[in-house]
């Protein structure tokens, strides 16, 4: 079926009103939940084939996180769907004001390759909950997962409701030519601009989940043992191919050597055995492997085992004495390399970060409330953690999204429902009486109106 015809039959189905019913939405969410559970082993196998992810990482970051979001949405959907009554000004006495959440219609969801299962199903949960139809476009760089995603969707939903379009740039381009009611894109800033340009031709609203260079700051009063462990986990999970991974490390000059030692200890404890067993997540392809290799040229490697281009294995690597003009600091690394920059004054760190594009995430390790407040007040970023990394994603109560170059809009939990819902404002007026002051031909109307507006 052509993409144009697919879009047409989905819009026809949406206009039947079927997807707007609460019972229908809940049923679809539960069907999706059961389908994921049924295909769990296939999902883990596919992600392993594409990225060499271990079963632990696949369940934690792909399946478990998706199931948790589903159960949270199922639990709260009825409440989210209820019209919200808001206050009405005195001028409109007798009326009641409501906000209704209604679905946009047909949503296009374009997913990346780094978390190829979770990052296509997580926004889909929001689209279903809000009552939309959806077309999903998995990444062509993870073909095994794309196949399983298509299998799950095609076995669970009719194509006039939810379907998958597989393929590469040609298919993505064709999809973007169609008029969707909402577009949700996760990926690079470069492609995000292309998506936004295409959407602008139809005035289609978008959510862009992008990336950027997310800083990690360790002050001299931080708990170094815990900081090292949590930074190593957040940075090297999925071989650093995580949009919110700490991109670079600012460490206080007086703690630098001690902290590097602790980082190395934690890398070896967490990943040595996985590397020896061939279970460390691989780099997605040779092009990205070569890109990461180029970042090492001319730099002091403080730690890093041999890299294997044949298996695309790139072990955790630390680079020291990095400066902002270095090549590695010009773009998001998106790999298992951690550049280290030392600092003396937190003001200098804040100034340097603010001279760059706004990051998707920021991580700060300090026990000082004053420094925490200073960084939160003076640095704009999508979201982040104090004394931890990446776990801002673990709570459905926090919206996830970027700002500036790192993205537009947010999702997770109720924020996902809100993202895929248009908020329709409705004033319900009484007919029991009528204020004549509103009409221009009545005596003293202007003077009375002026009083109301003061």
C-alpha positions in Angstrom: 0.0 0.0 0.0 1.3 3.5 -0.9 2.1 5.9 1.9 -0.5 8.3 0.6 -3.2 5.7 0.7 -2.1 4.6 4.2 -2.5 8.1 5.5 -5.9 8.4 3.8 -7.3 5.2 5.4 -6.0 6.2 8.8 -7.6 9.6 8.6 -10.8 8.0 7.5 -10.7 5.6 10.5 -9.9 8.4 12.9 -12.9 10.4 11.8 -15.2 7.5 12.8 -14.5 8.6 16.4 -13.6 5.1 17.5 -10.3 6.1 19.0 -11.8 8.7 21.2 -13.6 6.3 23.5 -11.9 5.6 26.9 -12.7 1.8 26.7 -11.1 1.6 23.3 -7.9 3.3 24.4 -7.5 1.2 27.4 -8.1 -2.0 25.4 -5.4 -1.0 22.9 -2.9 -0.2 25.7 -3.5 -3.6 27.3 -3.2 -5.3 24.0 0.1 -3.6 23.5 1.2 -4.6 27.0 0.4 -8.3 26.3 2.1 -8.2 22.9 5.3 -6.9 24.4 5.3 -9.6 27.1 4.6 -12.3 24.6 7.4 -11.2 22.3 9.9 -10.4 25.1 12.5 -13.0 24.0 12.3 -11.9 20.3 12.8 -8.3 21.3 15.9 -9.1 23.4 17.3 -11.3 20.6 16.7 -8.6 18.0 18.3 -5.8 20.0 21.3 -8.1 20.7 21.7 -8.7 17.0 21.5 -5.0 16.2 23.6 -3.6 19.0 25.1 -6.5 20.9 23.1 -5.4 24.0 23.1 -7.8 27.0 19.8 -9.2 28.2 20.2 -7.0 31.3 20.6 -3.8 29.3 17.9 -4.8 26.9 15.4 -5.4 29.6 16.3 -2.4 31.7 16.4 0.2 28.9 14.1 -1.3 26.3 11.4 -3.6 27.7 11.1 -2.9 31.4 11.0 0.9 30.9 8.3 0.5 28.3 6.1 -1.8 30.4 6.4 0.5 33.3 5.2 3.4 31.2 2.3 1.3 29.9 1.1 0.3 33.4 1.4 3.9 34.6 -0.7 5.2 31.7 -3.3 2.5 32.1 -3.7 3.4 35.7 -4.1 7.1 35.2 -5.7 7.5 31.8 -9.3 8.0 33.0 -8.3 10.9 35.2 -6.2 12.5 32.4 -9.1 12.3 30.0 -11.5 14.2 32.3 -12.3 17.8 31.3 -10.5 20.2 33.6 -12.7 23.0 35.1 -10.9 26.3 35.5 -11.8 29.6 37.1 -14.0 32.1 35.3 -13.6 35.9 35.8 -16.3 38.0 37.4 -17.2 39.6 34.1 -18.5 36.2 33.0 -20.5 35.4 36.0 -23.0 32.6 35.3 -20.6 30.8 33.0 -18.3 27.8 33.5 -14.9 27.3 31.9 -13.4 23.9 30.8 -10.4 22.5 29.1 -10.9 19.4 27.0 -8.1 17.2 25.9 -8.8 15.9 22.3 -6.6 13.9 20.0 -4.8 15.6 17.2 -5.7 12.9 14.7 -2.9 11.1 12.8 0.5 11.0 14.4 3.9 10.2 12.7 6.5 8.8 15.1 10.1 8.6 13.8 12.4 6.6 16.1 16.2 6.4 16.4 18.6 3.5 16.4 20.2 3.8 19.9 17.2 2.5 21.8 15.3 1.1 18.9 12.4 -0.5 20.8 11.8 1.8 23.7 12.0 5.0 21.7 9.3 4.0 19.3 6.9 2.5 21.8 7.3 5.1 24.5 5.8 7.9 22.3 3.3 5.4 20.8 1.9 4.9 24.3 1.1 8.6 24.5 -0.4 8.7 21.1 -2.7 5.8 21.9 -3.7 7.2 25.3 -4.6 10.5 23.7 -6.8 8.8 21.1 -4.7 9.2 17.9 -4.0 6.9 15.0 -0.3 6.5 14.3 2.3 5.6 11.7 5.6 4.4 13.1 9.0 4.7 11.3 11.7 2.6 13.0 15.4 3.2 12.2 16.8 1.3 9.2 20.1 1.0 11.1 18.6 -1.6 13.5 16.9 -3.9 11.0 16.3 -6.8 13.4 14.5 -4.7 15.9 12.6 -2.9 13.1 11.3 -6.3 11.9 10.1 -7.3 15.4 8.5 -3.9 15.9 6.6 -4.3 12.6 5.6 -7.8 13.6 4.2 -6.7 17.0 2.3 -3.8 15.5 0.9 -5.8 12.5 -0.2 -8.6 14.8 -1.8 -6.3 17.4 -3.5 -3.5 15.5 -5.3 -3.0 12.2 -3.3 -0.8 9.8 -6.0 1.8 9.6 -5.3 2.5 13.3 -1.6 1.9 13.9 1.0 0.7 11.4 4.7 0.6 10.6 6.6 1.8 7.6 10.0 0.3 7.3 12.8 1.5 5.2 15.4 4.3 5.0 15.7 7.9 3.9 13.5 7.4 0.9 10.6 6.2 3.1 11.2 8.9 5.7 11.1 11.6 3.0 7.9 10.2 1.5 6.3 10.2 5.0 7.3 13.8 5.7 5.6 14.9 2.4 2.2 13.8 3.8 0.1 16.0 6.0 0.0 14.5 9.5 -1.7 16.1 12.4 1.4 15.6 14.7 5.0 14.6 14.2 7.1 13.1 17.0 10.8 12.8 16.1 13.7 11.5 18.1 17.3 11.7 16.7 20.0 14.2 15.7 19.6 17.9 15.7 20.6 18.0 12.0 17.7 15.7 11.0 15.4 17.4 13.5 15.8 20.6 11.4 14.8 18.7 8.3 11.7 17.3 10.1 10.7 20.7 11.4 11.1 22.3 7.9 8.9 19.5 6.4 6.3 20.0 9.1 6.2 23.7 8.6 4.9 23.3 5.1 1.7 21.8 6.6 1.8 23.8 9.8 2.0 20.5 11.7 3.0 20.7 15.3 6.1 18.7 16.3 8.0 17.3 19.3 11.7 17.1 18.6 13.7 15.0 21.0 17.3 15.7 20.0 20.6 15.8 21.9 23.7 17.9 22.5 26.7 18.0 24.8 25.4 17.3 28.2 27.8 18.4 30.9 28.6 16.5 34.1 30.1 18.6 36.9 31.9 17.2 40.0 32.6 19.7 42.7 35.3 19.3 45.3 32.8 18.6 48.0 31.1 15.7 46.1 30.9 12.2 47.4 33.5 10.8 45.0 32.8 7.2 45.5 29.1 7.5 44.6 29.8 10.1 41.9 32.3 7.8 40.1 30.0 4.8 40.1 26.9 6.8 38.9 28.8 8.6 36.2 30.4 5.4 34.8 27.0 3.8 34.7 25.3 6.7 33.0 28.1 7.4 30.5 28.9 3.9 29.3 25.4 2.4 29.3 24.7 1.4 25.7 28.3 2.1 24.9 27.6 5.8 25.5 25.1 5.9 22.7 22.5 7.6 24.8 21.2 11.1 24.1 21.3 12.1 27.8 24.6 10.4 28.6 27.2 12.7 30.3 29.1 14.0 27.3 32.0 15.5 29.1 33.3 15.8 32.7 34.2 18.9 34.6 36.1 17.9 37.7 37.5 20.2 40.4 41.3 20.6 40.1 41.9 19.4 43.7 40.0 16.2 43.2 41.0 15.3 39.6 43.6 12.6 40.0 41.7 10.9 42.9 38.5 10.9 40.9 40.0 9.6 37.7 41.4 6.6 39.7 37.9 6.0 41.0 36.3 6.2 37.6 38.8 3.6 36.2 38.1 1.3 39.2 34.4 1.4 38.4 34.9 0.9 34.7 36.9 -2.2 35.3 34.4 -3.5 37.9 31.3 -2.9 35.7 32.6 -3.7 32.2 35.9 -5.7 32.1 34.1 -9.0 32.3 31.5 -7.9 29.7 34.3 -6.9 27.3 36.1 -10.2 27.8 32.9 -12.1 27.2 32.0 -10.0 24.1 28.9 -8.6 25.8 29.7 -4.9 25.7 27.3 -3.0 23.5 28.8 -2.3 20.0 29.0 0.9 18.1 26.1 1.0 15.6 28.2 0.9 12.4 31.7 1.5 10.9 31.1 5.1 10.1 30.3 6.0 13.7 33.3 3.8 14.9 35.6 5.8 12.6 34.1 9.1 13.9 34.8 8.1 17.5 38.4 7.0 16.6 39.1 10.4 15.1 38.3 12.1 18.4 41.3 10.3 20.0 43.9 11.7 17.7 46.4 14.0 19.5 45.0 13.5 22.9 46.2 12.0 26.2 44.3 8.7 26.7 44.2 8.2 30.5 42.4 4.9 30.1 41.1 2.8 27.3 41.6 -0.8 26.1 42.1 -1.9 22.6 39.4 -1.1 20.1 38.2 -3.7 17.6 36.8 -2.4 14.3 35.8 -5.9 13.1 33.3 -6.3 16.0 32.7 -2.5 16.4 33.8 -2.9 20.0 34.9 0.5 21.5 35.8 0.1 25.2 35.2 2.9 27.8 37.9 5.6 27.2 39.0 8.6 29.2 40.7 11.6 27.6 42.5 14.2 29.8 43.5 17.8 29.4 40.7 18.6 27.0 40.0 22.1 25.8 36.8 23.6 24.2 38.5 24.2 20.9 39.3 20.4 20.5 37.4 18.5 17.8 35.8 16.2 20.4 34.1 19.3 22.0 32.5 20.5 18.8 29.7 17.9 18.6 27.8 15.4 20.7 30.2 12.4 21.2 27.5 9.7 21.3 30.0 7.0 22.2 32.0 5.6 25.1 34.6 8.4 25.3 34.6 10.7 28.4 36.7 14.0 28.0 37.9 15.4 31.2 38.3 19.2 31.9 39.5 20.5 35.3 38.2 23.7 36.9 38.8 25.8 40.0 35.7 28.1 40.1 32.1 27.1 39.4 31.5 30.5 37.8 33.9 29.5 35.0 32.1 26.3 34.4 28.7 28.0 34.2 30.1 30.6 31.8 31.7 27.9 29.5 28.5 25.9 29.3 26.4 28.9 28.6 28.6 29.8 25.6 27.5 26.5 24.0 24.1 25.3 22.7 21.7 24.5 25.4 22.2 20.8 26.5 19.6 18.1 26.8 20.8 17.1 30.2 23.0 18.4 33.0 24.5 16.4 36.0 25.9 18.1 39.1 27.6 16.3 42.0 27.9 18.5 45.1 26.7 18.6 48.6 26.5 22.4 48.5 22.9 23.8 48.3 24.3 27.1 47.2 26.2 25.6 44.2 23.1 23.5 43.3 20.9 26.6 43.3 23.5 28.6 41.3 23.8 26.0 38.5 20.0 25.4 38.4 19.4 29.1 38.2 22.1 30.1 35.8 22.2 27.2 33.2 19.4 26.3 30.9 19.1 22.6 30.0 16.4 20.1 29.2 16.5 18.2 32.5 19.0 16.4 34.7 20.0 15.2 38.1 21.7 16.4 41.2 24.1 13.7 42.5 23.0 11.1 39.8 22.9 10.6 36.1 20.2 9.6 33.5 17.6 8.6 36.2 15.5 11.7 35.5 14.0 9.3 32.9 13.0 6.7 35.5 10.1 8.7 36.9 6.9 9.2 34.9 6.1 12.3 36.9 9.0 14.3 35.3 8.5 15.4 31.6 11.5 14.6 29.4 12.6 16.9 26.7 15.1 19.5 25.5 15.4 23.2 25.0 16.8 25.2 22.2 19.1 23.0 20.0 18.4 20.0 22.2 14.7 19.8 21.4 11.2 21.0 21.5 8.4 19.6 23.7 8.5 16.8 26.2 6.9 13.5 27.1 6.7 10.6 29.7 3.7 9.9 32.0 1.0 12.5 31.7 3.3 14.7 29.6 3.0 12.1 26.8 -0.8 12.3 27.0 -0.6 16.1 26.9 1.9 16.1 24.0 -0.4 14.1 21.8 -3.6 16.1 22.9 -4.9 19.4 21.7 -6.2 21.4 24.7 -9.6 22.7 23.6 -11.0 25.6 25.7 -14.7 25.8 26.1 -16.9 28.4 27.9 -20.4 27.2 28.9 -22.6 30.2 29.4 -25.9 30.4 31.2 -29.1 31.5 29.6 -30.9 32.1 33.0 -29.9 35.8 32.8 -28.0 38.2 30.6 -25.7 41.1 31.4 -26.8 44.0 29.3 -23.5 45.8 30.0 -21.8 43.7 27.3 -23.9 45.3 24.6 -22.6 48.7 23.1 -26.0 50.3 22.7 -26.9 50.1 26.4 -26.6 53.2 28.6 -23.5 53.4 30.8 -22.0 50.2 29.1 -18.6 51.8 28.7 -18.2 53.1 32.2 -19.3 49.7 33.7 -17.0 47.8 31.4 -14.1 49.9 32.5 -14.8 49.0 36.1 -14.8 45.3 35.3 -11.5 45.5 33.6 -9.7 47.4 36.4 
